[in-house]
Amino acid sequence: MNFLTIGHRGVMGIEPENTLRSFIAAQHAGLDLIELDLHLSKDGALVVMHDADVDRTTDGSGPIAEKTLAELRALDAGHGERVPVFEEVLDAVRAPLQAEIKDTAAARALAEVMQRRDLVGRVEVSSFHDEAIAEITRLVPGVRTALIASRYDVDVVDRAVEVGAATVCLNIRRLTLEVVEHARKADLRIIGWVVNTQDHLRLVRALELDGATTDYPQIKRTGRFTA
């Protein structure tokens, strides 16, 4: 399998994260996959934002779940960008997507879109939460899933296998050869995140990972030359 470079929330190192501007820049940079995050608005819209509240990434404040889509649309998400809904991203870029869901409610909303638009081949679904992975797997036959972990041990591999995930997306700062070997024995694909430096890229290559999630598109150009 070819080494994958995954744009973290688009290219959040140079553009406002999780905006159409960031996703389009990631596609123009030639990144293989674009990662994004999904939450539900108060009125059930599948909106693209990382945090549970809007404070950090917009000029507003308060939880996403307490705001309607219209209220979210009124916010500035950076450089005049608006908070997008998932289907807008699908239409704005052609690249494959890795959609991170935070809970089972988001899994159900995403499942509806995936089935209606036949996205099994284009969208991989990821989550830190085992139950969210299990729910999307139940609802969308054939969906590809990835279990994400920041603080973990070799047990993350067993968790991924149990929920049927084909991939583990692991914090590169905590990744060990033992975890990699355990994942390989389970036939799991391994993605390291967040890979923004040459040292981390060299580690990714040394451990022979399948890909790297990055904030910067330059990793795409340098990655192929790093031993």
Secondary structure in CASP SS format (residue, H / E / C, confidence):
PFRMAT SS
TARGET T0000
AUTHOR 0000-0000-0000
METHOD secondary structure of the structure
MODEL  1
M C 1.00
N C 1.00
F C 1.00
L E 1.00
T E 1.00
I E 1.00
G E 1.00
H C 1.00
R C 1.00
G C 1.00
V C 1.00
M C 1.00
G C 1.00
I C 1.00
E C 1.00
P C 1.00
E C 1.00
N C 1.00
T C 1.00
L H 1.00
R H 1.00
S H 1.00
F H 1.00
I H 1.00
A H 1.00
A H 1.00
Q H 1.00
H H 1.00
A C 1.00
G C 1.00
L C 1.00
D C 1.00
L E 1.00
I E 1.00
E E 1.00
L E 1.00
D E 1.00
L E 1.00
H E 1.00
L E 1.00
S C 1.00
K C 1.00
D C 1.00
G C 1.00
A C 1.00
L E 1.00
V E 1.00
V E 1.00
M C 1.00
H C 1.00
D C 1.00
A C 1.00
D E 1.00
V C 1.00
D C 1.00
R C 1.00
T C 1.00
T C 1.00
D C 1.00
G C 1.00
S C 1.00
G C 1.00
P E 1.00
I H 1.00
A H 1.00
E H 1.00
K C 1.00
T C 1.00
L H 1.00
A H 1.00
E H 1.00
L H 1.00
R H 1.00
A C 1.00
L C 1.00
D C 1.00
A C 1.00
G C 1.00
H C 1.00
G C 1.00
E C 1.00
R C 1.00
V C 1.00
P C 1.00
V E 1.00
F H 1.00
E H 1.00
E H 1.00
V H 1.00
L H 1.00
D H 1.00
A H 1.00
V C 1.00
R C 1.00
A C 1.00
P C 1.00
L E 1.00
Q E 1.00
A E 1.00
E E 1.00
I E 1.00
K C 1.00
D C 1.00
T H 1.00
A H 1.00
A H 1.00
A H 1.00
R H 1.00
A H 1.00
L H 1.00
A H 1.00
E H 1.00
V H 1.00
M H 1.00
Q H 1.00
R H 1.00
R H 1.00
D C 1.00
L C 1.00
V C 1.00
G C 1.00
R C 1.00
V E 1.00
E E 1.00
V E 1.00
S E 1.00
S E 1.00
F C 1.00
H C 1.00
D H 1.00
E H 1.00
A H 1.00
I H 1.00
A H 1.00
E H 1.00
I H 1.00
T H 1.00
R H 1.00
L H 1.00
V C 1.00
P C 1.00
G C 1.00
V C 1.00
R E 1.00
T E 1.00
A E 1.00
L E 1.00
I E 1.00
A E 1.00
S C 1.00
R C 1.00
Y C 1.00
D C 1.00
V C 1.00
D H 1.00
V H 1.00
V H 1.00
D H 1.00
R H 1.00
A H 1.00
V H 1.00
E H 1.00
V H 1.00
G C 1.00
A C 1.00
A C 1.00
T E 1.00
V E 1.00
C E 1.00
L E 1.00
N E 1.00
I C 1.00
R C 1.00
R C 1.00
L C 1.00
T C 1.00
L H 1.00
E H 1.00
V H 1.00
V H 1.00
E H 1.00
H H 1.00
A H 1.00
R H 1.00
K H 1.00
A C 1.00
D C 1.00
L C 1.00
R E 1.00
I E 1.00
I E 1.00
G E 1.00
W E 1.00
V C 1.00
V C 1.00
N C 1.00
T C 1.00
Q H 1.00
D H 1.00
H H 1.00
L H 1.00
R H 1.00
L H 1.00
V H 1.00
R H 1.00
A H 1.00
L C 1.00
E C 1.00
L C 1.00
D C 1.00
G E 1.00
A E 1.00
T E 1.00
T E 1.00
D C 1.00
Y C 1.00
P C 1.00
Q H 1.00
I H 1.00
K H 1.00
R H 1.00
T H 1.00
G H 1.00
R C 1.00
F C 1.00
T C 1.00
A C 1.00
END
